[in-house]
Amino acid sequence: MTFTADRAAGTVLDSLPVGRRLRLKRSGAEKGCFDGAWWPRSRDPVTEFSALVTALAERFGRVDRIGFNPAAWDLAPSRLRHGPDLVRLAGFSGLQRHTVVVIGPHIRHLTLLAIPPDTDPAAADRALAAAAAAESTGTATEILADSGFGEPSLPTHGDRPVRHDEAT
């Protein structure tokens, strides 16, 4: 599917397939904080939201809006054209940094954990699985921390990590 960014005249993108970078809970699963997780390849909203819309439209039909925290993304246009439809992009600074909300006629309110693009692939895979698990009720911070995202690598001494104040 080809996308056009509404406020970036001439920008046309063929969206890359999302593949295993999007996982959704099965219907009937506990809601929790998220309905699934998505691991974008970059922080470019036109490229990444285009791919997300394509994947979700194949499953649910038209996507009308995507809400996101603008601090987590590069500058975004206000709309993307998806075929004959417009998808409104709305930045909300009050939305959790690692959260994307998708709305459409058949998607009342799909809340996704947005895993940072620079996450280690093994940690991203654990976060995708955790957020999409039927019993998952964790917050973004909990899921990402439990998956190994953002944990500083500490030097070790034997089996135990050495704190910075001990390392000297």
LUMMARKOL-118769 format. One record per residue (C-alpha): residue number from 1; x, y, z. Coordinates in pm, 1 decimal, decimal comma, m for minus. Example, Ala and Ser with C-alpha at 12.3 -4.5 7.8 and 13.67 -1.06 7.14 Angstrom:
2
nr xx yy zz
1 1230,0 m450,0 780,0
2 1367,0 m106,0 714,0
END
This chain:
168
nr xx yy zz
1 0,0 0,0 0,0
2 129,3 345,6 m84,8
3 95,7 625,4 168,4
4 111,2 998,4 127,5
5 189,8 1223,9 421,3
6 m64,1 1502,6 406,3
7 164,1 1786,4 518,4
8 475,7 1660,3 343,5
9 382,1 1717,9 m19,0
10 529,6 1463,3 m254,2
11 623,5 1214,6 17,3
12 502,5 873,3 m94,5
13 603,0 555,1 84,0
14 555,1 187,6 18,0
15 501,9 48,0 363,8
16 726,4 m233,7 481,2
17 551,9 m540,9 619,0
18 517,9 m541,2 997,5
19 545,0 m921,3 1019,6
20 640,2 m1051,6 1362,2
21 688,2 m696,4 1491,6
22 315,9 m675,1 1575,6
23 145,3 m912,7 1817,2
24 m209,5 m880,9 1942,7
25 m391,1 m1053,8 2225,8
26 m649,0 m1310,9 2127,6
27 m1010,4 m1199,5 2153,8
28 m1149,6 m1264,1 2500,6
29 m809,9 m1213,5 2668,6
30 m781,2 m993,3 2974,4
31 m757,0 m626,1 2867,6
32 m484,7 m507,2 3103,4
33 m296,5 m197,6 2986,8
34 m239,8 m323,4 2631,8
35 m411,8 m514,5 2354,7
36 m73,7 m618,9 2216,8
37 264,3 m479,6 2120,8
38 439,5 m332,7 1819,7
39 813,2 m296,3 1754,5
40 869,6 m27,9 1488,9
41 1195,5 m24,2 1294,3
42 1257,6 349,9 1341,6
43 1116,0 665,5 1502,2
44 991,9 798,2 1167,2
45 612,9 825,7 1208,3
46 529,9 830,3 835,8
47 720,3 510,2 763,9
48 621,6 326,5 1079,4
49 258,0 433,5 1110,2
50 214,9 351,5 739,4
51 329,4 m5,4 803,2
52 113,4 m33,3 1115,4
53 m198,4 93,1 936,0
54 m143,0 m151,8 651,1
55 m115,0 m446,3 891,3
56 m415,8 m345,4 1100,1
57 m633,1 m256,7 798,4
58 m580,4 m607,4 659,0
59 m717,9 m751,1 982,3
60 m978,1 m496,5 1101,1
61 m1055,5 m267,5 809,8
62 m1009,4 107,5 797,9
63 m797,9 290,5 1057,2
64 m914,5 644,3 1136,7
65 m672,5 771,6 1402,0
66 m342,5 698,2 1568,2
67 m258,1 862,2 1898,9
68 101,3 870,6 2022,4
69 335,1 1057,4 2253,1
70 528,8 1303,1 2032,0
71 838,3 1281,1 2254,2
72 887,2 920,7 2138,1
73 873,3 1001,0 1764,0
74 1028,3 1228,0 1503,6
75 810,2 1512,5 1375,5
76 479,6 1373,8 1244,1
77 235,2 1513,0 989,0
78 m125,1 1554,5 1100,2
79 m256,1 1296,7 850,3
80 m157,3 1004,3 630,7
81 m347,8 904,9 319,6
82 m416,4 529,0 306,9
83 m574,2 465,0 m30,4
84 m891,2 677,5 m35,7
85 m890,7 722,0 344,6
86 m717,6 971,7 569,9
87 m561,2 853,3 894,6
88 m532,6 1131,9 1150,5
89 m214,3 1134,8 1357,2
90 m249,0 1297,2 1697,3
91 35,1 1359,9 1938,2
92 m64,6 1362,0 2305,4
93 209,6 1448,3 2553,6
94 m5,8 1299,9 2832,0
95 m1,9 956,3 2668,4
96 257,1 714,2 2807,4
97 578,0 738,1 2606,9
98 570,4 373,5 2492,2
99 202,5 367,6 2396,5
100 19,0 396,9 2066,1
101 m360,4 407,4 2045,5
102 m538,0 308,4 1723,1
103 m903,4 383,3 1647,0
104 m1121,5 282,6 1353,4
105 m1478,1 177,4 1274,9
106 m1403,1 m182,9 1373,0
107 m1123,9 m94,2 1616,9
108 m1286,8 89,0 1902,3
109 m969,7 149,0 2099,9
110 m661,5 m64,8 2035,1
111 m380,9 17,5 2276,6
112 m35,7 m107,1 2181,6
113 290,8 m115,0 2370,0
114 535,6 57,9 2133,5
115 872,2 m105,1 2189,0
116 1158,7 137,0 2117,3
117 1319,7 64,3 1778,7
118 1671,3 37,4 1922,6
119 1572,5 m240,8 2163,3
120 1783,1 m555,7 2153,9
121 1595,8 m813,3 1938,7
122 1578,6 m1073,1 2217,4
123 1439,3 m816,7 2464,4
124 1192,3 m690,7 2200,4
125 1071,9 m1045,2 2135,5
126 1015,9 m1098,5 2509,2
127 825,1 m767,8 2532,9
128 610,3 m855,2 2227,7
129 521,5 m1190,6 2382,8
130 458,2 m1045,4 2728,5
131 227,4 m766,2 2610,9
132 29,1 m1004,4 2388,0
133 m5,3 m1277,2 2652,7
134 m368,8 m1343,2 2747,1
135 m304,8 m1273,3 3116,1
136 m83,9 m966,6 3063,9
137 m181,0 m667,1 3277,4
138 160,7 m498,7 3316,7
139 235,5 m135,9 3242,2
140 479,5 m31,2 2970,9
141 751,3 26,6 3228,0
142 696,0 m315,1 3388,1
143 683,5 m508,3 3060,9
144 989,8 m335,8 2915,8
145 1191,1 m372,5 3238,2
146 1094,3 m739,8 3276,7
147 1194,8 m796,9 2913,1
148 1541,7 m651,5 2963,8
149 1496,1 m313,8 2793,6
150 1701,7 m28,7 2933,8
151 1887,0 m228,6 3191,9
152 2242,8 m103,1 3208,6
153 2500,5 m372,5 3157,5
154 2706,8 m400,2 3469,5
155 3048,8 m560,0 3495,8
156 3030,5 m888,2 3683,7
157 3246,6 m1053,2 3942,6
158 3166,6 m1422,1 3943,5
159 2787,8 m1456,9 3946,1
160 2701,4 m1118,5 4086,7
161 2690,5 m778,1 3914,5
162 2939,9 m522,8 4040,7
163 2793,8 m180,4 4115,1
164 2974,5 124,7 3978,5
165 3082,4 231,0 4325,9
166 3242,5 m114,7 4376,1
167 3409,3 m132,2 4033,3
168 3702,8 91,5 4115,7
END
